[in-house]
Amino acid sequence: MSRVCEICGKGPAAGRSIKRRGMARRKGGAGRKITGITPRRCLPNLKIVKAIINGARKRIKVCTKCLKAGKVKKAV
């Protein structure tokens, strides 16, 4: 199951999660140190919507940004 918006093509984005320890310098510490970096994925906010496409009613995956912008004509 692909996590891609069928209107704009938005998909998962790669990122990193950074773990830190220690007290900040401005609080009187020696500074925050990075102890680990792990990869993560930022997934788009997709909804399955019944939409009218070429006159036919289809179920498609659409991101909420496209829904709010009115790029999709929802079937009633």
C-alpha positions in Angstrom: 0.0 0.0 0.0 1.8 3.2 -1.2 1.5 6.3 0.9 1.4 8.8 -1.9 -1.3 11.4 -2.6 -2.9 10.7 -6.0 -3.4 14.4 -6.7 -0.1 16.1 -5.9 2.2 13.1 -5.5 3.3 13.9 -2.0 4.9 10.9 -0.3 7.0 10.0 2.7 9.9 12.3 3.6 13.1 11.1 5.3 14.3 12.8 8.5 16.3 12.1 11.6 15.5 11.9 15.3 18.3 13.3 17.5 18.8 12.2 21.2 20.6 14.6 23.4 21.8 14.6 27.1 23.2 17.1 29.5 22.2 20.5 30.7 22.1 23.6 28.4 24.9 26.1 28.8 22.5 29.0 29.5 21.2 27.0 32.5 24.7 26.5 33.9 25.7 23.2 32.3 28.4 22.1 30.0 26.1 22.0 27.0 23.9 19.5 25.3 25.6 16.5 23.7 24.3 14.4 20.9 24.3 10.7 21.9 22.4 9.1 19.1 20.8 9.8 15.7 18.2 7.4 14.3 16.5 7.7 10.9 12.7 8.3 10.7 10.0 8.8 8.2 7.5 11.7 8.1 4.4 10.3 6.5 1.8 12.6 4.7 -1.6 13.0 6.2 -3.6 10.9 3.7 -7.4 10.2 3.7 -9.2 7.7 1.6 -12.0 9.6 -0.2 -14.7 8.7 -2.6 -14.2 11.2 -5.4 -15.6 11.8 -8.9 -12.9 11.2 -11.5 -13.8 11.4 -15.2 -17.5 11.1 -14.3 -17.0 7.9 -12.3 -16.9 7.4 -8.6 -13.6 6.1 -7.3 -11.8 5.7 -4.0 -8.5 7.5 -3.9 -5.9 8.5 -1.4 -5.6 12.3 -1.0 -3.6 14.4 1.4 -5.5 16.8 3.6 -3.8 19.8 2.0 -5.4 18.9 -1.4 -8.8 18.3 0.3 -8.7 21.7 2.0 -7.6 23.5 -1.2 -10.6 22.0 -3.0 -8.6 20.1 -5.6 -10.9 17.1 -5.2 -14.6 16.9 -6.0 -16.1 14.6 -3.4 -18.8 12.1 -4.3 -22.0 12.5 -2.3 
